[in-house]
Amino acid sequence: MYIAMNRFKIAPGREQNFIDVWKNRETYLDTVPGFKSFQLLQGSSTEEYTLFASHSIWESEQDFINWTQSEQFRKAHANAGGQTKDIYLGAPQFEGFTKVL
């Protein structure tokens, strides 16, 4: 099992806009071999930002890598950040984990 996470710092007051972007976009994940599940998680807020994380579970790291190199990935991210770049405070921070137990 492999877990892929991206952490996002979102501008205060723009949290619902960020959630709506994810809620309304086509991810194509259900068409990709090895994909198991996806969650969007909301964390704590400060005066500077609210923390969010995208959390996807894959059968293997190679399945995740294949997704990032796929046509489905390109289509899912084609409009990422375009009209919504003022929501994000910096680039997302990626973290990948392989199950060991």
N, C-alpha and C positions, 0 to 999 in steps of 0.2 A: 504494500500500500504506500502511496505517496500523497502528501498533502501540500498543496500550493496555496500560498497566501500573499496577498498584496495589502499593505497598510496604506491608508489614505488619510491625509489631514485635510479636513473640509472647513471652509470659512464659516464662522458663526452666522446662524440664520439661514444657511443654505443647505442644511441637512436634508430637508424634505425634497429639495431639487435633486440632490445627489441620489436619494432613494428612488425617486421617480425615473431618473435616467436608467438605473439598473432594472427597475420594474418593467419599463417599457421597451427595452432593447431586446433584439433577437440574439441569443448567444450561440445557437447551433450546437451547444454542448451535447444534447441528446443524440446527435448524429455521429459523435466521435467515439471510436473504439477506446475502451479503457476508462471512460468517464463514469464516476459513481454518484457524486452528489455535489451540490453547490449551496452555500449559504452566504448571505451578506450580513455582517455583524456590526452593530453600533457599540462603540466603547464610550469612554469618558469624554467630558467636555472641559475645556479651559476657556479663558477669555480669548485665547488665540485661535483655537480650532476644536473640532470634534473628531475623534478618531474612529475610523471605520476599517473593516478588514473584509476582503473577499476571501472565501475559504472553499477550495474545491478539493475533492478526494478522487484519486485516480488509482487504477489497479497497479500502475508502476510509474516510475519516473520517466521511462521511455515513452509511455502513453502520453504523459503531459508534454514532453518535448515534441512529440509528433503533432499534438494539438497546436502548439505555438508556431509550427511550421506549415500548418494546413490552410487551405482555402477558407474553411469555416472560421478560423481565427482571424484572417484578414477581413472577412465580411463582418464579423462581430465587432471588430475594432475600427472599422472604416470611418466612423464619425466620432470616435472617442475624443473628447476634449474640444471639439470644434466650437459649438455654441455655448459650451458650459465651462470653458477654461477658468473663468473667474470663481468657480466653485472650489477648485483644487488649490491647496497651498503647497506647491511643489509636486514633484513626480512621486508616484507610488513607490513604496519600498517592498521589494519582493523577498519572500522567505520560503524556502522549500524544505520539506522534512520527509525522510524515509522511515517507515515503521521498523523498529528494531525488536520490539517485544509484542 
